[in-house]
């Protein structure tokens, strides 16, 4: 099968949607011809082979001022460029990873050319609205408009998926035609494993020998990493625990200043961005994962940590309760309740055997999200779309997806 994956964020971008698109493309390429359509790293449009047997089609883009390192394809001429790629490649199916500029151009071009379209929604307005100037009223109006815009584009796809039942229900409630199918982003269980040693990572980053609470991900407002810093300050009265912060973003300076103000700067390590290849060792170097983000449609970070055998302290919001089972694989806490978060962290540190049991259960839950199952689910969905198009159906029959 010839598959074209269209993504508005792709390597070297560091975020969950980018990582999912990269792993999906690499996994499918083992058995199929895979093309990737994504923003270039320059003002030029190029097509060239890429590692792993892929072919990348990079469309001219410009840097985004408010997101360092992120690029966007200007609308002028984009539809023509995307249609030219699809006309040349002639994929059997197009799988778009967003409704933004590249995604919507790919959906429209595929519809014009009679190519089946699968769309995966990784979008929540909450991940972007904090960049918008204005007060709460402006953000409420923008929130409604953003979902209506997403629904208009996604309604053109033959099938829409999202990573979790929560994400699927959210999209449907926002007007995306259903059924939206929940298909996990999946992960490579051979890369993220409890058996991986973390000593080299600890030594390389100067981490102490005591317990480590880790956060992995963007340092942006909706991630609420300040709650982890504040909880650390409360727990430090009893435990010599260290906070490892992997990632970068607009909040880093504020977080460093907060740690200094609370007197815990020496107990926090900011690594900045790490290559994807380094992440397994980062999790292996930790004892607990802290996840305070309130806008998660699945959270690959949480899955990766759980696969590594870490218990998780997570905010009770978004899709996180689908992974973090309260009292079994970790603990949930209410957003903003830092004393409760600190209490749960202290409880885990007080009971290493109990924390280890939670970690083993976490690994078992993560095992249900093996990337192989995700690849099989999408391959089956592509086949169903092709059969429906061959039969002249407007949309494929609903599929039962685990």
WOSUL-V560001 format. One record per residue. N is the residue number from 1. RES is the residue in three letters. SS is DSSP state (@ for helix, = for strand, . for the rest). PSI is psi in whole degrees, 0 to 359 (none if undefined). D_CENTER is the distance of its C-alpha to the mean C-alpha in whole Angstrom. Layout:
n=N res=RES ss=SS psi=PSI d_center=D_CENTER
n=N res=RES ss=SS psi=PSI d_center=D_CENTER
//
This chain:
n=1 res=UNK ss=. psi=144 d_center=26
n=2 res=UNK ss== psi=117 d_center=25
n=3 res=UNK ss== psi=133 d_center=21
n=4 res=UNK ss== psi=123 d_center=20
n=5 res=UNK ss== psi=120 d_center=16
n=6 res=UNK ss== psi=126 d_center=16
n=7 res=UNK ss== psi=134 d_center=13
n=8 res=UNK ss=. psi=343 d_center=13
n=9 res=UNK ss=. psi=127 d_center=11
n=10 res=UNK ss=. psi=174 d_center=12
n=11 res=UNK ss=. psi=135 d_center=13
n=12 res=UNK ss=. psi=20 d_center=14
n=13 res=UNK ss=. psi=144 d_center=11
n=14 res=UNK ss=. psi=99 d_center=9
n=15 res=UNK ss=. psi=168 d_center=6
n=16 res=UNK ss=@ psi=317 d_center=2
n=17 res=UNK ss=@ psi=320 d_center=5
n=18 res=UNK ss=@ psi=314 d_center=7
n=19 res=UNK ss=@ psi=319 d_center=7
n=20 res=UNK ss=@ psi=313 d_center=7
n=21 res=UNK ss=@ psi=319 d_center=10
n=22 res=UNK ss=@ psi=315 d_center=11
n=23 res=UNK ss=@ psi=325 d_center=11
n=24 res=UNK ss=@ psi=312 d_center=12
n=25 res=UNK ss=@ psi=313 d_center=15
n=26 res=UNK ss=@ psi=319 d_center=16
n=27 res=UNK ss=@ psi=317 d_center=17
n=28 res=UNK ss=@ psi=329 d_center=19
n=29 res=UNK ss=. psi=344 d_center=21
n=30 res=UNK ss=. psi=334 d_center=22
n=31 res=UNK ss=. psi=352 d_center=24
n=32 res=UNK ss=. psi=165 d_center=24
n=33 res=UNK ss== psi=117 d_center=24
n=34 res=UNK ss== psi=130 d_center=21
n=35 res=UNK ss== psi=143 d_center=21
n=36 res=UNK ss== psi=130 d_center=18
n=37 res=UNK ss== psi=119 d_center=19
n=38 res=UNK ss== psi=166 d_center=17
n=39 res=UNK ss== psi=143 d_center=18
n=40 res=UNK ss=. psi=177 d_center=21
n=41 res=UNK ss=. psi=19 d_center=21
n=42 res=UNK ss=. psi=188 d_center=24
n=43 res=UNK ss=. psi=9 d_center=27
n=44 res=UNK ss=. psi=154 d_center=27
n=45 res=UNK ss=. psi=128 d_center=26
n=46 res=UNK ss== psi=157 d_center=26
n=47 res=UNK ss== psi=129 d_center=26
n=48 res=UNK ss== psi=154 d_center=26
n=49 res=UNK ss== psi=151 d_center=25
n=50 res=UNK ss== psi=162 d_center=22
n=51 res=UNK ss=. psi=148 d_center=22
n=52 res=UNK ss=. psi=11 d_center=21
n=53 res=UNK ss=. psi=12 d_center=24
n=54 res=UNK ss== psi=163 d_center=21
n=55 res=UNK ss== psi=125 d_center=23
n=56 res=UNK ss== psi=133 d_center=21
n=57 res=UNK ss== psi=107 d_center=22
n=58 res=UNK ss== psi=123 d_center=21
n=59 res=UNK ss== psi=139 d_center=23
n=60 res=UNK ss=. psi=139 d_center=24
n=61 res=UNK ss=. psi=170 d_center=22
n=62 res=UNK ss== psi=152 d_center=23
n=63 res=UNK ss== psi=148 d_center=21
n=64 res=UNK ss=. psi=126 d_center=20
n=65 res=UNK ss=. psi=319 d_center=22
n=66 res=UNK ss=. psi=351 d_center=20
n=67 res=UNK ss=. psi=98 d_center=16
n=68 res=UNK ss=. psi=128 d_center=18
n=69 res=UNK ss=. psi=346 d_center=17
n=70 res=UNK ss=. psi=145 d_center=15
n=71 res=UNK ss== psi=155 d_center=17
n=72 res=UNK ss== psi=145 d_center=18
n=73 res=UNK ss=. psi=121 d_center=21
n=74 res=UNK ss=. psi=142 d_center=24
n=75 res=UNK ss=. psi=327 d_center=25
n=76 res=UNK ss=. psi=117 d_center=29
n=77 res=UNK ss=. psi=356 d_center=29
n=78 res=UNK ss=@ psi=315 d_center=25
n=79 res=UNK ss=@ psi=318 d_center=26
n=80 res=UNK ss=@ psi=318 d_center=29
n=81 res=UNK ss=@ psi=317 d_center=27
n=82 res=UNK ss=@ psi=318 d_center=25
n=83 res=UNK ss=@ psi=323 d_center=28
n=84 res=UNK ss=@ psi=320 d_center=29
n=85 res=UNK ss=@ psi=312 d_center=27
n=86 res=UNK ss=@ psi=324 d_center=26
n=87 res=UNK ss=@ psi=322 d_center=30
n=88 res=UNK ss=@ psi=313 d_center=30
n=89 res=UNK ss=@ psi=320 d_center=28
n=90 res=UNK ss=. psi=61 d_center=29
n=91 res=UNK ss=. psi=158 d_center=26
n=92 res=UNK ss=. psi=328 d_center=26
n=93 res=UNK ss== psi=146 d_center=23
n=94 res=UNK ss== psi=131 d_center=20
n=95 res=UNK ss== psi=106 d_center=17
n=96 res=UNK ss== psi=145 d_center=15
n=97 res=UNK ss=. psi=4 d_center=11
n=98 res=UNK ss=. psi=170 d_center=12
n=99 res=UNK ss=. psi=11 d_center=16
n=100 res=UNK ss=. psi=202 d_center=16
n=101 res=UNK ss=@ psi=308 d_center=19
n=102 res=UNK ss=@ psi=316 d_center=18
n=103 res=UNK ss=@ psi=312 d_center=17
n=104 res=UNK ss=@ psi=326 d_center=20
n=105 res=UNK ss=@ psi=321 d_center=22
n=106 res=UNK ss=@ psi=320 d_center=21
n=107 res=UNK ss=@ psi=312 d_center=22
n=108 res=UNK ss=@ psi=318 d_center=25
n=109 res=UNK ss=@ psi=319 d_center=26
n=110 res=UNK ss=@ psi=319 d_center=25
n=111 res=UNK ss=@ psi=318 d_center=27
n=112 res=UNK ss=@ psi=325 d_center=30
n=113 res=UNK ss=@ psi=0 d_center=30
n=114 res=UNK ss=. psi=29 d_center=30
n=115 res=UNK ss=. psi=132 d_center=27
n=116 res=UNK ss== psi=147 d_center=25
n=117 res=UNK ss== psi=127 d_center=21
n=118 res=UNK ss== psi=134 d_center=18
n=119 res=UNK ss== psi=135 d_center=15
n=120 res=UNK ss== psi=127 d_center=12
n=121 res=UNK ss== psi=117 d_center=11
n=122 res=UNK ss=. psi=14 d_center=7
n=123 res=UNK ss=. psi=135 d_center=10
n=124 res=UNK ss=. psi=130 d_center=11
n=125 res=UNK ss=@ psi=330 d_center=14
n=126 res=UNK ss=@ psi=337 d_center=14
n=127 res=UNK ss=@ psi=349 d_center=11
n=128 res=UNK ss=. psi=336 d_center=14
n=129 res=UNK ss=@ psi=337 d_center=17
n=130 res=UNK ss=@ psi=348 d_center=18
n=131 res=UNK ss=@ psi=350 d_center=19
n=132 res=UNK ss=. psi=128 d_center=21
n=133 res=UNK ss=. psi=154 d_center=25
n=134 res=UNK ss=. psi=173 d_center=27
n=135 res=UNK ss=. psi=196 d_center=27
n=136 res=UNK ss=@ psi=322 d_center=26
n=137 res=UNK ss=@ psi=318 d_center=28
n=138 res=UNK ss=@ psi=318 d_center=26
n=139 res=UNK ss=@ psi=324 d_center=23
n=140 res=UNK ss=@ psi=315 d_center=24
n=141 res=UNK ss=@ psi=318 d_center=25
n=142 res=UNK ss=@ psi=324 d_center=22
n=143 res=UNK ss=@ psi=313 d_center=20
n=144 res=UNK ss=@ psi=316 d_center=22
n=145 res=UNK ss=@ psi=319 d_center=23
n=146 res=UNK ss=@ psi=317 d_center=19
n=147 res=UNK ss=@ psi=321 d_center=19
n=148 res=UNK ss=@ psi=320 d_center=22
n=149 res=UNK ss=@ psi=316 d_center=21
n=150 res=UNK ss=@ psi=316 d_center=18
n=151 res=UNK ss=@ psi=321 d_center=20
n=152 res=UNK ss=@ psi=316 d_center=23
n=153 res=UNK ss=@ psi=313 d_center=21
n=154 res=UNK ss=@ psi=334 d_center=19
n=155 res=UNK ss=. psi=344 d_center=22
n=156 res=UNK ss=. psi=347 d_center=23
n=157 res=UNK ss=. psi=156 d_center=21
n=158 res=UNK ss=. psi=321 d_center=23
n=159 res=UNK ss== psi=141 d_center=20
n=160 res=UNK ss== psi=135 d_center=17
n=161 res=UNK ss== psi=165 d_center=14
n=162 res=UNK ss== psi=158 d_center=11
n=163 res=UNK ss=. psi=337 d_center=9
n=164 res=UNK ss=. psi=163 d_center=12
n=165 res=UNK ss=@ psi=323 d_center=15
n=166 res=UNK ss=@ psi=312 d_center=15
n=167 res=UNK ss=@ psi=321 d_center=12
n=168 res=UNK ss=@ psi=315 d_center=15
n=169 res=UNK ss=@ psi=322 d_center=18
n=170 res=UNK ss=@ psi=316 d_center=16
n=171 res=UNK ss=@ psi=317 d_center=16
n=172 res=UNK ss=@ psi=319 d_center=20
n=173 res=UNK ss=@ psi=337 d_center=21
n=174 res=UNK ss=. psi=0 d_center=20
n=175 res=UNK ss=. psi=2 d_center=22
n=176 res=UNK ss=. psi=127 d_center=20
n=177 res=UNK ss=. psi=133 d_center=23
n=178 res=UNK ss=. psi=181 d_center=22
n=179 res=UNK ss=. psi=133 d_center=22
n=180 res=UNK ss=. psi=124 d_center=18
n=181 res=UNK ss== psi=128 d_center=17
n=182 res=UNK ss== psi=117 d_center=15
n=183 res=UNK ss=. psi=119 d_center=13
n=184 res=UNK ss=. psi=146 d_center=11
n=185 res=UNK ss=. psi=333 d_center=8
n=186 res=UNK ss=. psi=168 d_center=11
n=187 res=UNK ss== psi=160 d_center=11
n=188 res=UNK ss=. psi=105 d_center=14
n=189 res=UNK ss=. psi=347 d_center=17
n=190 res=UNK ss=. psi=337 d_center=19
n=191 res=UNK ss=. psi=321 d_center=17
n=192 res=UNK ss=. psi=104 d_center=16
n=193 res=UNK ss=. psi=148 d_center=19
n=194 res=UNK ss=. psi=343 d_center=22
n=195 res=UNK ss=. psi=352 d_center=24
n=196 res=UNK ss=. psi=130 d_center=23
n=197 res=UNK ss=. psi=147 d_center=25
n=198 res=UNK ss=. psi=5 d_center=23
n=199 res=UNK ss=@ psi=319 d_center=27
n=200 res=UNK ss=@ psi=319 d_center=26
n=201 res=UNK ss=@ psi=317 d_center=23
n=202 res=UNK ss=@ psi=316 d_center=25
n=203 res=UNK ss=@ psi=318 d_center=28
n=204 res=UNK ss=@ psi=329 d_center=26
n=205 res=UNK ss=. psi=11 d_center=25
n=206 res=UNK ss=. psi=32 d_center=28
n=207 res=UNK ss=. psi=143 d_center=26
n=208 res=UNK ss=. psi=174 d_center=29
n=209 res=UNK ss=. psi=348 d_center=30
n=210 res=UNK ss=. psi=188 d_center=29
n=211 res=UNK ss=. psi=145 d_center=26
n=212 res=UNK ss== psi=126 d_center=23
n=213 res=UNK ss== psi=127 d_center=20
n=214 res=UNK ss== psi=145 d_center=17
n=215 res=UNK ss== psi=134 d_center=14
n=216 res=UNK ss== psi=127 d_center=11
n=217 res=UNK ss=. psi=182 d_center=9
n=218 res=UNK ss=. psi=145 d_center=10
n=219 res=UNK ss=. psi=70 d_center=14
n=220 res=UNK ss=. psi=164 d_center=14
n=221 res=UNK ss=@ psi=318 d_center=16
n=222 res=UNK ss=@ psi=352 d_center=14
n=223 res=UNK ss=@ psi=342 d_center=12
n=224 res=UNK ss=. psi=40 d_center=16
n=225 res=UNK ss=. psi=340 d_center=17
n=226 res=UNK ss=@ psi=331 d_center=20
n=227 res=UNK ss=@ psi=326 d_center=21
n=228 res=UNK ss=@ psi=320 d_center=20
n=229 res=UNK ss=@ psi=316 d_center=23
n=230 res=UNK ss=@ psi=320 d_center=25
n=231 res=UNK ss=@ psi=321 d_center=25
n=232 res=UNK ss=@ psi=316 d_center=25
n=233 res=UNK ss=@ psi=325 d_center=29
n=234 res=UNK ss=@ psi=321 d_center=30
n=235 res=UNK ss=@ psi=334 d_center=29
n=236 res=UNK ss=. psi=340 d_center=31
n=237 res=UNK ss=. psi=334 d_center=34
n=238 res=UNK ss=. psi=328 d_center=34
n=239 res=UNK ss=. psi=139 d_center=32
n=240 res=UNK ss=. psi=69 d_center=31
n=241 res=UNK ss=. psi=149 d_center=27
n=242 res=UNK ss== psi=143 d_center=25
n=243 res=UNK ss== psi=122 d_center=22
n=244 res=UNK ss== psi=119 d_center=20
n=245 res=UNK ss== psi=109 d_center=17
n=246 res=UNK ss== psi=121 d_center=15
n=247 res=UNK ss== psi=179 d_center=13
n=248 res=UNK ss=. psi=168 d_center=15
n=249 res=UNK ss=. psi=183 d_center=15
n=250 res=UNK ss=. psi=344 d_center=18
n=251 res=UNK ss=. psi=356 d_center=19
n=252 res=UNK ss=@ psi=314 d_center=20
n=253 res=UNK ss=@ psi=318 d_center=23
n=254 res=UNK ss=@ psi=322 d_center=23
n=255 res=UNK ss=@ psi=319 d_center=22
n=256 res=UNK ss=@ psi=320 d_center=24
n=257 res=UNK ss=@ psi=321 d_center=27
n=258 res=UNK ss=@ psi=315 d_center=26
n=259 res=UNK ss=@ psi=320 d_center=27
n=260 res=UNK ss=@ psi=318 d_center=30
n=261 res=UNK ss=@ psi=326 d_center=31
n=262 res=UNK ss=. psi=359 d_center=31
n=263 res=UNK ss=. psi=22 d_center=32
n=264 res=UNK ss=. psi=17 d_center=29
n=265 res=UNK ss=@ psi=324 d_center=28
n=266 res=UNK ss=@ psi=350 d_center=30
n=267 res=UNK ss=@ psi=15 d_center=28
n=268 res=UNK ss== psi=130 d_center=24
n=269 res=UNK ss== psi=122 d_center=23
n=270 res=UNK ss== psi=116 d_center=20
n=271 res=UNK ss== psi=343 d_center=19
n=272 res=UNK ss== psi=194 d_center=18
n=273 res=UNK ss=. psi=140 d_center=15
n=274 res=UNK ss=. psi=151 d_center=15
n=275 res=UNK ss=. psi=151 d_center=15
n=276 res=UNK ss=@ psi=325 d_center=13
n=277 res=UNK ss=@ psi=337 d_center=16
n=278 res=UNK ss=@ psi=344 d_center=17
n=279 res=UNK ss=@ psi=318 d_center=14
n=280 res=UNK ss=@ psi=321 d_center=16
n=281 res=UNK ss=@ psi=330 d_center=19
n=282 res=UNK ss=@ psi=316 d_center=17
n=283 res=UNK ss=@ psi=319 d_center=16
n=284 res=UNK ss=@ psi=335 d_center=20
n=285 res=UNK ss=. psi=351 d_center=21
n=286 res=UNK ss=. psi=165 d_center=20
n=287 res=UNK ss=. psi=333 d_center=22
n=288 res=UNK ss== psi=145 d_center=20
n=289 res=UNK ss== psi=136 d_center=16
n=290 res=UNK ss== psi=127 d_center=16
n=291 res=UNK ss== psi=105 d_center=13
n=292 res=UNK ss=. psi=4 d_center=14
n=293 res=UNK ss=. psi=133 d_center=12
n=294 res=UNK ss=. psi=5 d_center=13
n=295 res=UNK ss=. psi=59 d_center=11
n=296 res=UNK ss=. psi=124 d_center=8
n=297 res=UNK ss=. psi=340 d_center=8
n=298 res=UNK ss=. psi=301 d_center=7
n=299 res=UNK ss=. psi=88 d_center=5
n=300 res=UNK ss=@ psi=325 d_center=5
n=301 res=UNK ss=@ psi=314 d_center=7
n=302 res=UNK ss=@ psi=317 d_center=10
n=303 res=UNK ss=@ psi=316 d_center=10
n=304 res=UNK ss=@ psi=319 d_center=11
n=305 res=UNK ss=@ psi=318 d_center=13
n=306 res=UNK ss=@ psi=320 d_center=15
n=307 res=UNK ss=@ psi=332 d_center=16
n=308 res=UNK ss=. psi=353 d_center=17
n=309 res=UNK ss=. psi=24 d_center=19
n=310 res=UNK ss=. psi=136 d_center=19
n=311 res=UNK ss== psi=154 d_center=19
n=312 res=UNK ss== psi=132 d_center=17
n=313 res=UNK ss== psi=111 d_center=18
n=314 res=UNK ss== psi=148 d_center=16
n=315 res=UNK ss== psi=144 d_center=16
n=316 res=UNK ss=. psi=78 d_center=18
n=317 res=UNK ss=. psi=157 d_center=15
n=318 res=UNK ss=. psi=220 d_center=13
n=319 res=UNK ss=. psi=359 d_center=12
n=320 res=UNK ss=@ psi=322 d_center=12
n=321 res=UNK ss=@ psi=345 d_center=16
n=322 res=UNK ss=@ psi=334 d_center=15
n=323 res=UNK ss=@ psi=313 d_center=14
n=324 res=UNK ss=. psi=105 d_center=16
n=325 res=UNK ss=. psi=115 d_center=20
n=326 res=UNK ss== psi=120 d_center=22
n=327 res=UNK ss=. psi=356 d_center=25
n=328 res=UNK ss=. psi=305 d_center=23
n=329 res=UNK ss=. psi=2 d_center=20
n=330 res=UNK ss== psi=200 d_center=20
n=331 res=UNK ss== psi=145 d_center=21
n=332 res=UNK ss== psi=150 d_center=20
n=333 res=UNK ss== psi=159 d_center=21
n=334 res=UNK ss=. psi=135 d_center=22
n=335 res=UNK ss=. psi=128 d_center=20
n=336 res=UNK ss=. psi=347 d_center=23
n=337 res=UNK ss=. psi=75 d_center=25
n=338 res=UNK ss=@ psi=321 d_center=25
n=339 res=UNK ss=@ psi=323 d_center=28
n=340 res=UNK ss=@ psi=318 d_center=26
n=341 res=UNK ss=@ psi=314 d_center=23
n=342 res=UNK ss=@ psi=320 d_center=26
n=343 res=UNK ss=@ psi=319 d_center=28
n=344 res=UNK ss=@ psi=322 d_center=25
n=345 res=UNK ss=@ psi=316 d_center=25
n=346 res=UNK ss=@ psi=322 d_center=28
n=347 res=UNK ss=@ psi=320 d_center=29
n=348 res=UNK ss=@ psi=320 d_center=26
n=349 res=UNK ss=@ psi=328 d_center=28
n=350 res=UNK ss=@ psi=339 d_center=32
n=351 res=UNK ss=. psi=75 d_center=31
n=352 res=UNK ss=@ psi=323 d_center=30
n=353 res=UNK ss=@ psi=318 d_center=31
n=354 res=UNK ss=@ psi=321 d_center=29
n=355 res=UNK ss=@ psi=321 d_center=26
n=356 res=UNK ss=@ psi=321 d_center=26
n=357 res=UNK ss=@ psi=318 d_center=26
n=358 res=UNK ss=@ psi=319 d_center=23
n=359 res=UNK ss=@ psi=320 d_center=21
n=360 res=UNK ss=@ psi=320 d_center=23
n=361 res=UNK ss=@ psi=323 d_center=22
n=362 res=UNK ss=@ psi=317 d_center=19
n=363 res=UNK ss=@ psi=319 d_center=19
n=364 res=UNK ss=@ psi=320 d_center=21
n=365 res=UNK ss=@ psi=316 d_center=18
n=366 res=UNK ss=@ psi=330 d_center=15
n=367 res=UNK ss=@ psi=338 d_center=18
n=368 res=UNK ss=@ psi=0 d_center=17
n=369 res=UNK ss=@ psi=32 d_center=14
n=370 res=UNK ss== psi=137 d_center=15
n=371 res=UNK ss=@ psi=328 d_center=14
n=372 res=UNK ss=@ psi=321 d_center=18
n=373 res=UNK ss=@ psi=323 d_center=18
n=374 res=UNK ss=@ psi=315 d_center=15
n=375 res=UNK ss=@ psi=320 d_center=17
n=376 res=UNK ss=@ psi=321 d_center=20
n=377 res=UNK ss=@ psi=316 d_center=18
n=378 res=UNK ss=@ psi=322 d_center=17
n=379 res=UNK ss=@ psi=318 d_center=21
n=380 res=UNK ss=@ psi=323 d_center=23
n=381 res=UNK ss=@ psi=319 d_center=21
n=382 res=UNK ss=@ psi=315 d_center=22
n=383 res=UNK ss=@ psi=317 d_center=25
n=384 res=UNK ss=@ psi=320 d_center=26
n=385 res=UNK ss=@ psi=319 d_center=25
n=386 res=UNK ss=@ psi=317 d_center=28
n=387 res=UNK ss=@ psi=319 d_center=30
n=388 res=UNK ss=@ psi=319 d_center=30
n=389 res=UNK ss=@ psi=321 d_center=31
n=390 res=UNK ss=@ psi=326 d_center=33
n=391 res=UNK ss=@ psi=354 d_center=35
n=392 res=UNK ss=. psi=15 d_center=35
n=393 res=UNK ss=. psi=148 d_center=32
n=394 res=UNK ss=. psi=320 d_center=30
n=395 res=UNK ss=. psi=149 d_center=27
n=396 res=UNK ss=. psi=156 d_center=27
n=397 res=UNK ss=. psi=147 d_center=28
n=398 res=UNK ss=. psi=139 d_center=26
n=399 res=UNK ss=. psi=148 d_center=24
n=400 res=UNK ss=. psi=114 d_center=24
n=401 res=UNK ss=. psi=127 d_center=20
n=402 res=UNK ss=. psi=none d_center=20
//
